[in-house]
Amino acid sequence: MKLNRSIFWIFPLLLLALPLVLNQYLQYVVNLILVYILVGVGFNIVVGNLGQLAFSNVAFFGIGAYASGMLSYHLGWPWWITVIPAGLFGALAGCAASIPALRGVRLFYLAIMTLAFGELMRWAYIRVPGTGGSMGLAVPEPVGFSFGDFSWAMTTEYDKFYVFLFIVVVVVIAASRLLESRFGRAFLAIKNDEQAAAAMGIPTGKYFLLAFALSGFIVGIGGAMYAALGLHLSPEDFDLIQVILHFAIIMVGGIGSLIGSILGSTLIVAVPEMIRHFEWLVGSEEWIFGVSIIAVILFLPRGLSSLLAKFHPIFKDRYYRN
């Protein structure tokens, strides 16, 4: 069977028909999957492509969400204008989170320091004026946008879906192009042997900063989408459970794989919702979730993306290395 990379355009085109067959709740679940695809893509840049054990992802997610929500609530900005600023705030947080790595902190020490950064931000969501404190922040309903004769509302889950899908497709394509460029090759060189990469003239500090900032930008945009989806932000939305969820997405999907980020996000978000449709399984989501992660780690250490790669080489990320 001969395939070419144009097959990857078929899937988003097929998704355009989803609102025709889904109710509002199922459409909400699909929209949430799109949010976590960006979360997985951003997280994988630092963990999978750069090879650094950093858990600052939840901080980028929360900062992007609160930036979007506060710009809408306090300044009255339409949601679609807040998306890029949310990404930029996430990128700034990424620059801050990269400081320990630039100072030579690695492995579990880096993991603990970046985890502490996420917890520090959760404290800020409670204490900083304008965030709504422990009661959370009510995000205004996203308003539509118009360009000339074209206008688009954002009042239903179906309206949000098409906007979210467009953002995700653009970001995933941009991330893929960057990872296939010299920047992605530099990330992989640092991942494989940081000292050897430095000896070859690769400015490792610059690429650490770039990877963290890029990760923060992508996840910050995901946070803005999350704010528009839930319409309420609470500090508890960005706790240690989110850290586990983000890590599970890239572990199940495949560390260092864009396709894996998509597969992992879909499975981790959709399976608990599917379980709730079976009465005899209600209340067992946690142990099924845990068993699923353990099973994937034991039998598919490269994640679900490795199954597609075995089916056909086209499903293997070109920048991914065995």
N, C-alpha and C positions, 0 to 999 in steps of 0.2 A: 504494500500500500504506500503510495507516494503522497506525501503531505508537504506543504510549504507554510511559511510563517504567517501567511494571510489567514490561516485558520483561526488565529487569535482574534481577528475582527468579527468572526461569526458569532462568538459568544455574547459580546455586548450588544450586537444587533438583535440577537434572539431575546435578550433581556428587555428590550423595548416593549415587548408585548405582554410583559408580566402584569401591569396594571389592569389588563383586560380580563384576567382570570383570578386575581387575588382580591380578598376583602381588605378593609382598612388595617386590621390587625396584622395579617400576614404581610401586607405591604410594609408596615412598620418594622417587622422583623427583617425583611430584605434590606430596608434602609439602614438598619443597625448593622447588618453584615457589611454594607458598603463603608460605614464609619470605621469598623474594625479592620477592614482591608488596609486602609491608610495607616492605622495603628501598627499593624503587622509589618507593612512595608518599611515604615520609619524605624521600627525597633530592629528589624533585620539588618539595616545598614550598619548599625553600630555592633550588634552582637554577631550577626552572620557574616557580613562582608569585611568589617574591620577586625572582627575577632576579639572584641573587648566585652568583658562581663560587666555590663553597666545596666542598672535598673532605674535610670532617670526618666524612662519613657512615660511613666504615669504622671510625672511632674509636667512634661511637655503637654500631655493630654489635658490635664487640668488647667494649665495656664492658657492654652488655646481656647478652651471652653469658656473660662471666666473672662478672658479678654473680649471674646465675641459677645458674651452675655452682658458685660458691663458697658461696652460701647453702645449696644442696642438700648439698654435700660436707662443709662444715665445721660447719654448724648443723643439718643434717638436715631442712631444710624440704622439704616436698613441692613438686614442680615448679610446680604450679598456683598456689601461694602466692607463688612468686618472680617471676611474670610482671610484676605491677604494680611491685614494687621495681626490677626490671630496667629497665622503662620510665622510672621516676623517676631512676635513675642515668644513663640515657641523656639525660634532660631536663636534668639538672645539667651533663652534659658539653656539651650544646647551649648552655647559658648561658655556659659557659667559652669555647666556640668562637666565640660571638658577640662577644666582647670586641674583637677586631681590627676587626670591622665597625662596632661602636659607636664606635671611635676614628677612623673615616673611611677605613679600609683597603678598597680595592676592586680589582676585576678580578684580574689575574694575581698581584698582591701578596697578596690575600686567598686565592687558590688555593694559593699556596706556603705561607702561614702555617697554613692549615687542614690541608694535606697533612702539614706538619711535626707538627701536633698528633696526627694518626693514627700517625705513626712514633714519636712520644714515648710514646704509649700502648702501642705494640708493645714498646718497651723496658721499660715498666712490667710487661707481662705476663710478662717474663722475670725481672725483678729483684725485684718486690714479693713478700714472703712470702705463701704460701698459694695462689699461682697455678699452682704446679707447675713453674715455670721453663721452660727450653727443652724439657723433656720433655713439657710440656703437663699439662692437668688432666683426670682421669677423672671424668666427670659421672655421678652415680648414675642408675640406671634410674628414669624417672619412675613414681611410684606413682599409683594411681587416686584418685578423690575421691568423696565421697558427701554428699548432702544429704537427710536424712531417709531415706525408703525408696529414694531413687534413688542408684545408684552407677555409676561408670564406671571401667574399667581403662585403663591406658596401656601395656600390655605389647607390643602389636603396632603395625605401621605403620598398620593400619586404624583402631585406636583413636585414634592420634595425629591421623589425618586429620580426623576429625569435630571434634575439639577445635580443631585449627588452622583449619579452615574457619570455624568459629563465630567465632574471634578475628578472622580476616581480614575477614569480612563486617561485623562490628561496627565495626572500625577504619576500613574503607573508607567505610562509610555515615557515620560520625562526621566523617571528614576531608572528605567531600563536602559535608555540611551546613555545616561551618565555612568552607569555601572559597566557598560560596554566600552567606555572611553578610557583614556589614560588615567582618569581619576579612579575608576573602578579597579583597574589593574594595580594602581598604587595601593588601594585598600587591601587587595588580596596579597600583595607583596608584604605589607606590614603584618597581615594576619598570619602568613606562613612563617616569616622570620623578620621581626622588627629590626634587629641589629643588622642583618644582611641588607635589608631595604635601605637603611640609613647609610650603610657602606657604599651602596650603589648610587648615592646622591639624592635619594628621595627625601624631601623635607618632611619627616614624619610628623613633626608638630603641626605643620600646616594642614596635613591631611587628617589628623585627629580633630582639629578644630572644624574643618570642613564637614567631616562625617557627623559629628555631634550637632552642628548647626543645621545640616540638611535633614537629619533625623528629627530635630525639633520642629523644623518648618513643616514637614509632612504631617507629623503627629499633631501639631498645632492646628492645621487645617482640619484634621479629623476631629479635634476638639470643638471647633466651630460648628461642624456638622452635628456633633453630639448635642450641643446647646440648642440648635434649631430643632432637633428631633424630640428631645425630652421636655423642653420649655421650662425646666427647673434644674438648677445646679445646687448640689449639696456637697459639703466636704467629704461625706461618706461615699460619694460616687468615685473618689479617687484615693481609696485606701489600699491596704496591702492585698486585698482580694483582686483589685485591678492589676496589680503587679503579677500575680499568679496567672490571671487570665491572659495578659499580654504574652507572658513567657510560654504558656500552653499553646497559644496560636502559632508561634514560630516553631515550637518543638513538634507539634502534631503535623503542621504543614510542611516543614523542612527548613532547617536553619540555613540561611544564605540564599534562599530561593524566592523570587518574586511570585512564581506560581504557587509555591508553598504558602506564602502569606495569604493568598486568595483562598486556597483550599482550607487552611487552618482556621481562618476567620469564619468561613462558611460553616464548617463543622462545629466549632466551639460555640457559635451563636445559635445555630439552627437546632442542634440536637436537643438541648434542654427544652426548647419550645415544642419539639416533636414529642418528647416524653410526656409533657403535660396533657397531651391529647389522649393518653391511656391512663384511666383511673387507677389501675392496679400498679402503675409505676410512679404515681404522684408521691412526692416526698423522697424519692430515691435518686434525684438528679445528682446529688453530690457524689455518692459512691459510684454511680455510673460514669460520671465525669472523671473521677480519679482512676477508675479501672481502665477507662479508655486511654488516658494519658500513659499509664504504665504499660499497657499492651503495645501502644505505638512505639514507645521508647525501647521495649524489649525486642519486638519483631520488625519494626521499621525505623531503625535509628536515624535514617536520613529523612524520615517523614513521609507523608502521603505523596509528595512530589516525586519521590523515587519510584513509585509505582507507575506514574505516567511516563517517566523517563525510560523505564523498561519496556513500556508499550511502544514508544517511538522516540528516537533521539531528539525530535523537534521540541518535545516537552521539557527538555533539559536546558536550563538557563546557560547561555553561552559563556557567561563569566564565571560559572560555578565550577569548582574543581573537586575531584575525588580526593 
